[in-house]
Amino acid sequence: MNKKRLSLILSALVLFTLVLSLTGCPTSWYIKKYAGNYSGTFTNKTYTRNWSGTIDASGSFSGIFDTGSFRYHAKGSVTEKGILSGVATMENGDSTIKFKGEIKLKQVSGSWYTNSDEKGTFTGEKN
């Protein structure tokens, strides 16, 4: 009886270890650490303007890039390694901003460009 019980316990332990090694830590755990509100500036050669946005627990980003004259509504996502990317579309749909950056220690920085060949950088932080 003891050998049978020991064999059953060892089999269950091996099965549990196999399942845990195949699934690992869920990706959502890594993404959740980036969740929150962010804000900062985006610049090119002639101006500096403001942006703000939110990353939810699933890694989806939504925000606003505000040029003062136009507002761009941004949608994007963050990966488990902190890479933030997406597209912001002008309210009237005439122009888009594509952006990609990295979040490190609550600081975000990256680059952006438009479909009219404007480009620049953006920086910000988690609020």
Contacts in CASP RR format, 6 or more apart in sequence:
PFRMAT RR
TARGET T0000
AUTHOR 0000-0000-0000
METHOD contacts of the structure
MODEL  1
MNKKRLSLILSALVLFTLVLSLTGCPTSWYIKKYAGNYSGTFTNKTYTRN
WSGTIDASGSFSGIFDTGSFRYHAKGSVTEKGILSGVATMENGDSTIKFK
GEIKLKQVSGSWYTNSDEKGTFTGEKN
27 80 0 8 1.000
28 57 0 8 1.000
28 58 0 8 1.000
30 80 0 8 1.000
30 81 0 8 1.000
31 57 0 8 1.000
31 58 0 8 1.000
31 59 0 8 1.000
31 78 0 8 1.000
31 79 0 8 1.000
31 80 0 8 1.000
32 57 0 8 1.000
34 55 0 8 1.000
34 59 0 8 1.000
34 78 0 8 1.000
34 82 0 8 1.000
34 84 0 8 1.000
34 103 0 8 1.000
35 55 0 8 1.000
35 56 0 8 1.000
35 57 0 8 1.000
35 59 0 8 1.000
36 54 0 8 1.000
36 55 0 8 1.000
36 56 0 8 1.000
36 126 0 8 1.000
36 127 0 8 1.000
37 52 0 8 1.000
37 53 0 8 1.000
37 54 0 8 1.000
37 126 0 8 1.000
37 127 0 8 1.000
38 52 0 8 1.000
38 53 0 8 1.000
38 54 0 8 1.000
38 55 0 8 1.000
38 108 0 8 1.000
38 124 0 8 1.000
38 125 0 8 1.000
38 126 0 8 1.000
38 127 0 8 1.000
39 50 0 8 1.000
39 51 0 8 1.000
39 52 0 8 1.000
39 53 0 8 1.000
39 124 0 8 1.000
39 125 0 8 1.000
39 127 0 8 1.000
40 50 0 8 1.000
40 51 0 8 1.000
40 52 0 8 1.000
40 122 0 8 1.000
40 123 0 8 1.000
40 124 0 8 1.000
40 125 0 8 1.000
41 48 0 8 1.000
41 49 0 8 1.000
41 50 0 8 1.000
41 51 0 8 1.000
41 122 0 8 1.000
41 123 0 8 1.000
41 124 0 8 1.000
42 48 0 8 1.000
42 49 0 8 1.000
42 50 0 8 1.000
42 51 0 8 1.000
42 65 0 8 1.000
42 99 0 8 1.000
42 112 0 8 1.000
42 120 0 8 1.000
42 121 0 8 1.000
42 122 0 8 1.000
43 49 0 8 1.000
43 120 0 8 1.000
43 121 0 8 1.000
43 122 0 8 1.000
44 118 0 8 1.000
44 119 0 8 1.000
44 120 0 8 1.000
45 120 0 8 1.000
47 67 0 8 1.000
49 65 0 8 1.000
49 66 0 8 1.000
49 67 0 8 1.000
49 68 0 8 1.000
50 66 0 8 1.000
51 63 0 8 1.000
51 64 0 8 1.000
51 65 0 8 1.000
51 66 0 8 1.000
51 74 0 8 1.000
51 122 0 8 1.000
51 124 0 8 1.000
52 63 0 8 1.000
52 64 0 8 1.000
53 61 0 8 1.000
53 62 0 8 1.000
53 63 0 8 1.000
53 64 0 8 1.000
53 74 0 8 1.000
54 61 0 8 1.000
54 62 0 8 1.000
54 63 0 8 1.000
55 61 0 8 1.000
55 78 0 8 1.000
55 84 0 8 1.000
59 77 0 8 1.000
59 78 0 8 1.000
60 75 0 8 1.000
60 76 0 8 1.000
60 77 0 8 1.000
61 74 0 8 1.000
61 75 0 8 1.000
61 76 0 8 1.000
61 77 0 8 1.000
61 78 0 8 1.000
61 84 0 8 1.000
61 86 0 8 1.000
62 73 0 8 1.000
62 74 0 8 1.000
62 75 0 8 1.000
62 76 0 8 1.000
63 73 0 8 1.000
63 74 0 8 1.000
63 75 0 8 1.000
63 88 0 8 1.000
64 71 0 8 1.000
64 72 0 8 1.000
64 73 0 8 1.000
64 74 0 8 1.000
64 88 0 8 1.000
65 71 0 8 1.000
65 72 0 8 1.000
65 74 0 8 1.000
65 88 0 8 1.000
65 97 0 8 1.000
66 72 0 8 1.000
70 90 0 8 1.000
70 91 0 8 1.000
70 92 0 8 1.000
70 95 0 8 1.000
71 90 0 8 1.000
71 91 0 8 1.000
72 88 0 8 1.000
72 89 0 8 1.000
72 90 0 8 1.000
72 91 0 8 1.000
72 95 0 8 1.000
72 96 0 8 1.000
72 97 0 8 1.000
73 88 0 8 1.000
73 89 0 8 1.000
73 91 0 8 1.000
74 86 0 8 1.000
74 87 0 8 1.000
74 88 0 8 1.000
74 97 0 8 1.000
74 99 0 8 1.000
75 86 0 8 1.000
75 87 0 8 1.000
75 88 0 8 1.000
76 84 0 8 1.000
76 85 0 8 1.000
76 86 0 8 1.000
76 87 0 8 1.000
77 84 0 8 1.000
77 85 0 8 1.000
77 86 0 8 1.000
78 84 0 8 1.000
78 103 0 8 1.000
82 102 0 8 1.000
82 103 0 8 1.000
82 104 0 8 1.000
83 100 0 8 1.000
83 101 0 8 1.000
83 102 0 8 1.000
83 103 0 8 1.000
84 99 0 8 1.000
84 100 0 8 1.000
84 101 0 8 1.000
84 102 0 8 1.000
84 103 0 8 1.000
84 108 0 8 1.000
85 98 0 8 1.000
85 99 0 8 1.000
85 100 0 8 1.000
85 101 0 8 1.000
86 98 0 8 1.000
86 99 0 8 1.000
86 100 0 8 1.000
87 96 0 8 1.000
87 97 0 8 1.000
87 98 0 8 1.000
87 99 0 8 1.000
88 96 0 8 1.000
88 97 0 8 1.000
88 99 0 8 1.000
89 95 0 8 1.000
89 96 0 8 1.000
89 97 0 8 1.000
90 96 0 8 1.000
95 114 0 8 1.000
95 115 0 8 1.000
95 116 0 8 1.000
96 114 0 8 1.000
96 115 0 8 1.000
97 112 0 8 1.000
97 113 0 8 1.000
97 114 0 8 1.000
98 112 0 8 1.000
98 113 0 8 1.000
98 114 0 8 1.000
99 110 0 8 1.000
99 111 0 8 1.000
99 112 0 8 1.000
99 122 0 8 1.000
100 110 0 8 1.000
100 111 0 8 1.000
100 112 0 8 1.000
101 108 0 8 1.000
101 109 0 8 1.000
101 110 0 8 1.000
101 111 0 8 1.000
101 122 0 8 1.000
102 108 0 8 1.000
102 109 0 8 1.000
102 110 0 8 1.000
103 126 0 8 1.000
106 125 0 8 1.000
106 126 0 8 1.000
107 123 0 8 1.000
107 124 0 8 1.000
107 125 0 8 1.000
107 126 0 8 1.000
108 122 0 8 1.000
108 123 0 8 1.000
108 124 0 8 1.000
108 125 0 8 1.000
108 126 0 8 1.000
109 121 0 8 1.000
109 122 0 8 1.000
109 123 0 8 1.000
109 124 0 8 1.000
110 121 0 8 1.000
110 122 0 8 1.000
110 123 0 8 1.000
111 119 0 8 1.000
111 120 0 8 1.000
111 121 0 8 1.000
111 122 0 8 1.000
112 119 0 8 1.000
112 120 0 8 1.000
112 121 0 8 1.000
112 122 0 8 1.000
113 119 0 8 1.000
113 120 0 8 1.000
END
